[in-house]
Amino acid sequence: MASETKKKVVLAYSGGLDTACILKTLLQKGHEVIAYVADVGQQEDWDDIARRARETGASKVYVEDLKEEFVREFIFPAIAGNAIYENRYLLGTALARPPIARRQVEIATREGADAVAHGATGKGNDQVRFELAYAALRPRLEVIAPWKDPEFLARFQGRPDLLAFAKENRIPVEATADKPYSSDENLMHRSWEAGLLEDPAVPPREEMFTLTRSLEDTPDTPTRIEIEFRDAVPVAVRNLEDGLELTDPVDLFQYLNDEGGRHGIGRVDMVENRYVGIKSRGVYETPGGTVLHHAVRDLEGIAMDREVLRLRDMLSPNFSELIYNGFWFSPEMDFIQAAFRQSEKLIDGRVRLDLFRGHAIPRGRDSHSSLYDQELSSMDVAGGYDQKDADGFIRINALRLRAHQLILRRTGDPAATESPEG
């Protein structure tokens, strides 16, 4: 390939076939390439990935452990804000991209790099998420996206071309021509797409799942746990049977992943709308996130004001779309998160749950900031509530209904319940 002005480039490198080949092509163009590997909870041999990057020609390799900031700054706020894309997807992949991009920009700044590069395709969501984050965090930093470069696309028509290139250039990769689906893993979830899953009528293979058991293989008895929250953030999880208690955010979340997955919690198979306008089929495993989602929603029932909850839930679809579409670092996200932090104050307390047969079932909750008044709610105790007051309350709320019905009657509308003469 023809050489061009030499640049120092920080490449988001996974060790997979695509980024390994991208690293080599950047070197062939005369660039210096620093490989950046982000640990957001995927099960990988990081030493081996770093070794392969160096063998391919990276001048330096960064392996960055981002798990704690991923959990604290992205997963927990998303779950507290009721972020569910298209009512089903808990946004595991989308949430991992902002911390990955942020650290990549930090490394580029530290190294005095001219550009950052990524291996996301031109059809997917990740290209948008990465590049919007780069633009928000360091607007003048050059972005190299090979899968949108005509020269790169002409050279690599598909996976066989990448495999041939890797073999020709002795690039150490663990890849084969047979790839029945594509997967992305992090602490929040594991996702599956492409390959045989591109037919939305074909069920996913059971052997594909790694985080969750099938319901047929789940235990016959539930796991009973208690999750404690402070300002809608989990601060402790306790096993009510063996007394285990965890407070570290990563350990806490990993435990919920393990126990939720053991009970088959958190599988989703859906067709969703990508930001670029394409529908795609995704299969997700999100055990720990699903357990936390059900727990904090339950606590909100006792501790969040009705109107605050209503307003928060009006904004939650926007919040979810901002995450999915790559706008974590944006003024509108700052606005929504500021409002959500206000709504989450004093969402404190404990929720007890049974994890069983694919479900996280709340079994009780308590909160020192509870808005629930047992006497006021009781059907057996007056509790300071004068039931005669309900007459005026109902009359006032019925005024507009009566007025609407009178208009229907006057105009002879067939929706009227009585005739004008009635």
C-alpha positions as CSV (number, residue, x, y, z in Angstrom):
1,M,0.0,0.0,0.0
2,A,1.2,3.5,-0.7
3,S,2.8,5.3,2.2
4,E,1.4,8.6,3.5
5,T,2.4,11.1,6.2
6,K,3.4,9.2,9.2
7,K,1.1,9.5,12.2
8,K,1.1,8.2,15.7
9,V,-2.2,6.3,16.0
10,V,-3.8,4.8,19.1
11,L,-5.8,1.7,17.9
12,A,-8.7,0.2,20.0
13,Y,-7.4,-3.4,19.7
14,S,-9.2,-6.5,20.7
15,G,-6.8,-9.1,19.4
16,G,-9.5,-10.4,17.0
17,L,-9.1,-10.8,13.3
18,D,-10.3,-7.4,12.3
19,T,-8.2,-5.2,14.6
20,A,-5.2,-7.4,14.1
21,C,-5.4,-6.8,10.3
22,I,-6.1,-3.1,10.8
23,L,-3.0,-2.8,13.0
24,K,-0.9,-4.3,10.2
25,T,-2.4,-2.2,7.4
26,L,-1.7,1.0,9.5
27,L,1.9,-0.1,9.9
28,Q,2.1,-0.7,6.1
29,K,1.0,2.9,5.6
30,G,4.0,4.0,7.7
31,H,2.2,4.9,10.8
32,E,3.3,4.2,14.4
33,V,0.6,2.2,16.1
34,I,0.0,2.0,19.8
35,A,-2.4,-0.9,20.7
36,Y,-5.0,-0.1,23.4
37,V,-6.9,-3.0,25.0
38,A,-9.8,-2.3,27.3
39,D,-10.8,-4.7,30.0
40,V,-14.5,-4.1,30.7
41,G,-15.0,-7.6,32.1
42,Q,-14.6,-9.9,29.1
43,Q,-12.9,-13.3,29.8
44,E,-9.6,-12.9,27.9
45,D,-5.9,-13.8,28.3
46,W,-4.7,-10.2,28.4
47,D,-1.0,-11.2,28.4
48,D,-1.5,-13.2,25.2
49,I,-3.4,-10.3,23.5
50,A,-0.6,-7.9,24.4
51,R,2.0,-10.3,23.1
52,R,0.1,-10.7,19.8
53,A,-0.1,-6.9,19.4
54,R,3.6,-6.5,19.9
55,E,4.4,-9.4,17.5
56,T,2.2,-7.7,14.9
57,G,4.3,-4.5,15.3
58,A,2.6,-2.3,17.9
59,S,5.2,0.1,19.3
60,K,3.5,0.0,22.7
61,V,0.6,-1.8,24.2
62,Y,-1.8,-0.5,26.9
63,V,-4.0,-3.0,28.7
64,E,-6.4,-0.9,30.8
65,D,-8.7,-2.3,33.5
66,L,-11.9,-0.3,33.3
67,K,-14.2,-2.6,35.2
68,E,-14.8,-0.4,38.3
69,E,-15.4,2.8,36.4
70,F,-17.6,0.9,34.0
71,V,-19.8,-0.4,36.8
72,R,-19.8,2.8,38.9
73,E,-20.1,5.5,36.2
74,F,-22.1,3.7,33.5
75,I,-23.9,0.5,34.5
76,F,-25.3,1.7,37.9
77,P,-26.5,5.1,36.6
78,A,-28.2,3.4,33.6
79,I,-30.0,0.9,35.7
80,A,-31.1,3.6,38.2
81,G,-32.4,5.7,35.3
82,N,-34.5,2.8,33.9
83,A,-32.6,2.6,30.7
84,I,-34.1,-0.1,28.5
85,Y,-33.9,0.3,24.7
86,E,-37.1,-0.5,22.9
87,N,-38.5,-1.9,26.2
88,R,-36.2,-4.9,26.2
89,Y,-32.5,-4.3,25.8
90,L,-30.5,-3.2,28.9
91,L,-27.8,-1.7,26.6
92,G,-24.7,-3.7,27.6
93,T,-22.7,-3.1,24.5
94,A,-23.7,0.6,24.2
95,L,-22.8,1.3,27.9
96,A,-19.3,-0.2,27.4
97,R,-18.3,2.1,24.5
98,P,-18.1,5.5,26.4
99,P,-15.5,4.3,29.0
100,I,-13.5,2.6,26.2
101,A,-13.5,5.7,24.0
102,R,-12.7,8.0,26.9
103,R,-9.6,6.0,28.0
104,Q,-8.5,5.8,24.3
105,V,-8.6,9.6,24.1
106,E,-6.7,9.9,27.4
107,I,-4.0,7.6,26.1
108,A,-3.8,9.6,22.8
109,T,-3.4,12.8,24.7
110,R,-0.7,11.3,27.0
111,E,1.2,9.8,24.0
112,G,0.9,12.9,21.8
113,A,-0.9,10.9,19.2
114,D,-2.2,12.4,15.9
115,A,-5.2,10.0,15.6
116,V,-7.3,7.3,17.1
117,A,-8.6,4.2,15.2
118,H,-11.3,1.6,15.7
119,G,-12.4,-1.5,13.9
120,A,-16.2,-0.9,13.9
121,T,-18.0,-1.5,10.7
122,G,-19.9,1.1,8.7
123,K,-23.2,-0.7,9.2
124,G,-23.3,-0.9,12.9
125,N,-23.9,1.3,16.0
126,D,-20.4,1.1,17.4
127,Q,-18.8,3.4,14.8
128,V,-21.3,6.1,15.9
129,R,-20.7,5.5,19.6
130,F,-16.9,5.7,19.3
131,E,-16.7,8.6,16.9
132,L,-19.3,10.8,18.7
133,A,-17.3,10.2,21.9
134,Y,-14.1,11.2,20.3
135,A,-15.7,14.3,18.9
136,A,-17.1,15.3,22.3
137,L,-13.9,14.6,24.2
138,R,-11.2,15.8,21.7
139,P,-12.8,17.4,18.7
140,R,-9.6,18.0,16.7
141,L,-8.3,14.4,17.0
142,E,-8.2,12.6,13.7
143,V,-10.3,9.4,13.5
144,I,-9.2,6.5,11.3
145,A,-12.1,4.1,10.5
146,P,-10.8,1.5,8.0
147,W,-14.2,-0.1,7.4
148,K,-15.3,3.1,5.8
149,D,-12.1,3.7,3.8
150,P,-12.6,2.8,0.1
151,E,-9.0,1.5,-0.2
152,F,-9.5,-0.8,2.8
153,L,-12.9,-2.0,1.6
154,A,-11.6,-2.8,-1.9
155,R,-8.8,-4.8,-0.4
156,F,-10.9,-6.8,2.1
157,Q,-14.2,-7.9,0.7
158,G,-14.9,-10.1,3.7
159,R,-13.6,-12.6,6.3
160,P,-11.8,-14.8,3.8
161,D,-9.7,-11.9,2.7
162,L,-8.8,-11.0,6.2
163,L,-7.8,-14.6,7.0
164,A,-5.6,-14.7,3.9
165,F,-4.0,-11.4,4.8
166,A,-3.3,-12.6,8.3
167,K,-1.7,-15.8,7.0
168,E,0.4,-14.0,4.4
169,N,1.7,-11.5,7.0
170,R,2.1,-14.1,9.8
171,I,-0.3,-12.2,12.0
172,P,-1.0,-14.2,15.2
173,V,-4.8,-14.5,15.4
174,E,-7.2,-17.0,16.7
175,A,-9.8,-17.1,13.9
176,T,-11.2,-19.5,11.4
177,A,-13.4,-19.2,8.3
178,D,-16.3,-20.8,10.2
179,K,-18.0,-18.1,12.3
180,P,-21.7,-19.0,12.9
181,Y,-22.2,-15.7,14.8
182,S,-20.5,-12.6,16.2
183,S,-20.2,-11.9,19.9
184,D,-19.4,-9.0,22.2
185,E,-18.8,-9.6,26.0
186,N,-18.3,-7.3,28.9
187,L,-19.2,-7.3,32.6
188,M,-22.8,-6.1,31.9
189,H,-23.7,-8.7,29.3
190,R,-22.8,-10.9,26.3
191,S,-24.4,-10.2,23.0
192,W,-24.7,-12.4,19.9
193,E,-25.6,-11.3,16.3
194,A,-24.9,-12.0,12.6
195,G,-24.2,-15.4,11.0
196,L,-27.0,-17.8,11.6
197,L,-28.8,-15.3,13.7
198,E,-29.5,-13.0,10.7
199,D,-32.6,-15.1,10.0
200,P,-34.9,-13.8,12.7
201,A,-36.9,-17.1,12.6
202,V,-34.0,-19.3,13.5
203,P,-33.7,-19.9,17.2
204,P,-30.3,-19.4,18.9
205,R,-28.3,-22.5,19.6
206,E,-28.3,-23.5,23.3
207,E,-24.5,-24.0,23.3
208,M,-24.1,-20.4,22.3
209,F,-25.0,-19.1,25.8
210,T,-22.2,-18.7,28.3
211,L,-23.6,-16.5,31.0
212,T,-27.0,-18.0,31.6
213,R,-28.3,-21.6,31.9
214,S,-31.3,-22.8,30.1
215,L,-34.4,-23.0,32.3
216,E,-34.3,-26.8,32.1
217,D,-30.8,-26.8,33.8
218,T,-31.6,-24.2,36.6
219,P,-31.7,-25.3,40.3
220,D,-34.9,-26.6,41.8
221,T,-34.7,-24.2,44.7
222,P,-34.3,-20.4,44.6
223,T,-31.4,-18.3,45.7
224,R,-32.6,-15.8,48.3
225,I,-30.7,-12.5,48.4
226,E,-31.0,-9.0,49.7
227,I,-29.8,-5.9,47.8
228,E,-29.2,-2.7,49.7
229,F,-29.4,0.7,47.8
230,R,-28.3,4.2,48.6
231,D,-29.5,6.9,46.2
232,A,-30.7,4.1,43.8
233,V,-27.1,2.7,43.7
234,P,-26.5,-0.8,45.0
235,V,-24.0,-0.7,47.9
236,A,-24.3,-4.3,49.2
237,V,-25.7,-7.7,48.3
238,R,-26.3,-10.4,50.8
239,N,-27.1,-14.1,50.4
240,L,-29.8,-14.7,53.0
241,E,-29.0,-18.4,53.2
242,D,-25.2,-18.6,53.7
243,G,-24.6,-15.0,55.0
244,L,-22.2,-14.0,52.2
245,E,-22.0,-10.2,51.9
246,L,-20.3,-8.2,49.1
247,T,-19.9,-4.4,48.9
248,D,-17.2,-3.9,46.2
249,P,-19.1,-2.7,43.1
250,V,-17.4,-5.1,40.7
251,D,-17.6,-8.1,43.1
252,L,-21.2,-7.3,43.8
253,F,-22.2,-7.1,40.2
254,Q,-20.2,-10.3,39.3
255,Y,-22.0,-12.2,42.0
256,L,-25.4,-11.1,40.6
257,N,-24.2,-12.2,37.2
258,D,-23.2,-15.6,38.5
259,E,-26.3,-16.2,40.6
260,G,-28.7,-14.7,38.0
261,G,-27.1,-16.7,35.3
262,R,-27.3,-19.9,37.3
263,H,-31.0,-19.4,37.4
264,G,-31.4,-18.5,33.7
265,I,-32.2,-14.8,34.3
266,G,-31.6,-12.2,31.6
267,R,-31.9,-13.7,28.2
268,V,-33.4,-11.5,25.5
269,D,-33.9,-12.4,21.8
270,M,-35.1,-9.4,19.8
271,V,-35.1,-7.5,16.5
272,E,-34.1,-3.9,17.2
273,N,-33.6,-0.6,15.3
274,R,-30.0,0.5,14.8
275,Y,-29.3,4.2,14.8
276,V,-28.2,4.0,11.2
277,G,-31.6,2.9,10.1
278,I,-31.1,-0.9,9.8
279,K,-33.0,-3.5,11.7
280,S,-30.9,-6.1,13.3
281,R,-31.5,-9.2,15.4
282,G,-29.6,-9.4,18.7
283,V,-29.5,-12.1,21.4
284,Y,-28.4,-10.9,24.8
285,E,-27.5,-12.4,28.2
286,T,-27.7,-9.8,31.0
287,P,-28.2,-11.7,34.3
288,G,-26.8,-9.2,36.9
289,G,-28.3,-6.2,35.2
290,T,-31.7,-7.8,35.0
291,V,-31.7,-8.6,38.7
292,L,-30.7,-5.1,39.7
293,H,-33.3,-3.6,37.3
294,H,-36.1,-5.5,39.0
295,A,-34.7,-4.7,42.5
296,V,-34.4,-0.9,42.1
297,R,-37.8,-0.6,40.3
298,D,-39.3,-2.4,43.3
299,L,-37.6,0.0,45.8
300,E,-38.9,3.0,43.8
301,G,-42.4,1.8,44.5
302,I,-42.0,2.5,48.2
303,A,-39.5,5.4,48.1
304,M,-40.0,7.6,45.0
305,D,-42.7,10.2,44.8
306,R,-45.4,9.4,42.3
307,E,-45.0,12.6,40.2
308,V,-41.2,12.3,40.2
309,L,-41.5,8.7,39.1
310,R,-43.9,9.7,36.3
311,L,-41.5,12.5,35.0
312,R,-38.5,10.2,35.3
313,D,-40.2,7.5,33.2
314,M,-41.2,10.1,30.6
315,L,-37.5,10.8,30.1
316,S,-36.2,7.2,30.4
317,P,-36.9,6.4,26.7
318,N,-34.9,9.4,25.7
319,F,-32.1,8.4,28.1
320,S,-32.1,4.9,26.6
321,E,-31.9,6.3,23.1
322,L,-29.0,8.6,24.0
323,I,-27.0,5.7,25.3
324,Y,-27.9,3.4,22.4
325,N,-27.1,6.1,19.8
326,G,-23.8,7.1,21.3
327,F,-24.6,10.5,23.0
328,W,-23.2,9.7,26.5
329,F,-21.0,12.8,26.3
330,S,-23.5,15.4,25.3
331,P,-25.3,18.4,26.8
332,E,-28.6,16.6,26.6
333,M,-27.2,13.7,28.6
334,D,-25.8,16.0,31.2
335,F,-29.3,17.5,31.6
336,I,-31.0,14.2,31.9
337,Q,-28.5,12.8,34.3
338,A,-28.7,15.9,36.5
339,A,-32.5,15.4,36.7
340,F,-32.2,11.7,37.4
341,R,-29.7,12.3,40.2
342,Q,-32.2,14.5,41.9
343,S,-34.9,11.9,41.5
344,E,-32.7,9.2,43.0
345,K,-31.9,11.1,46.2
346,L,-33.2,9.0,49.2
347,I,-34.0,6.0,47.1
348,D,-32.5,4.1,50.0
349,G,-33.4,0.7,51.4
350,R,-33.3,-3.0,51.0
351,V,-35.1,-5.3,48.6
352,R,-35.3,-9.1,49.2
353,L,-35.5,-11.3,46.1
354,D,-35.8,-14.9,45.0
355,L,-33.8,-15.8,42.0
356,F,-35.6,-18.7,40.4
357,R,-36.4,-20.2,37.0
358,G,-35.5,-17.1,34.9
359,H,-37.1,-14.6,37.3
360,A,-35.9,-12.1,39.9
361,I,-38.9,-12.0,42.2
362,P,-39.2,-9.3,44.9
363,R,-40.3,-10.8,48.3
364,G,-40.2,-7.7,50.5
365,R,-38.7,-4.3,50.8
366,D,-38.0,-1.6,53.5
367,S,-36.6,1.9,53.5
368,H,-35.9,4.6,56.0
369,S,-37.1,7.1,53.4
370,S,-40.3,5.1,52.7
371,L,-43.3,7.2,51.6
372,Y,-45.6,4.2,52.4
373,D,-47.9,4.8,55.4
374,Q,-49.3,1.5,56.6
375,E,-52.1,3.0,58.6
376,L,-53.1,5.4,55.8
377,S,-53.1,2.5,53.3
378,S,-54.9,0.1,55.5
379,M,-58.6,-0.8,54.8
380,D,-59.1,-1.5,58.5
381,V,-57.7,1.7,60.1
382,A,-58.8,5.3,59.3
383,G,-55.3,6.5,59.6
384,G,-56.2,10.2,59.4
385,Y,-58.0,9.8,56.1
386,D,-61.6,11.1,55.9
387,Q,-63.3,9.0,53.3
388,K,-66.1,11.6,52.9
389,D,-63.4,13.8,51.2
390,A,-63.4,11.4,48.3
391,D,-66.8,12.7,47.2
392,G,-65.5,16.2,46.4
393,F,-62.4,14.7,44.8
394,I,-64.5,12.6,42.5
395,R,-66.9,15.4,41.6
396,I,-64.1,17.7,40.6
397,N,-62.4,15.0,38.5
398,A,-65.8,14.2,36.8
399,L,-66.5,17.8,35.7
400,R,-64.7,17.5,32.4
401,L,-66.2,14.0,31.7
402,R,-69.7,15.4,32.2
403,A,-68.9,18.4,30.0
404,H,-67.6,16.1,27.2
405,Q,-70.6,13.9,27.3
406,L,-73.0,16.9,27.1
407,I,-71.2,18.1,23.9
408,L,-71.6,14.7,22.3
409,R,-75.3,14.7,23.1
410,R,-75.8,18.2,21.7
411,T,-74.1,17.4,18.5
412,G,-75.8,14.0,18.1
413,D,-72.5,12.2,18.0
414,P,-73.0,8.4,18.0
415,A,-70.5,8.1,20.8
416,A,-73.0,9.8,23.2
417,T,-74.3,7.4,25.8
418,E,-77.7,9.1,25.9
419,S,-79.9,10.8,23.2
420,P,-80.3,14.6,23.3
421,E,-83.8,14.1,24.7
422,G,-82.4,11.9,27.5
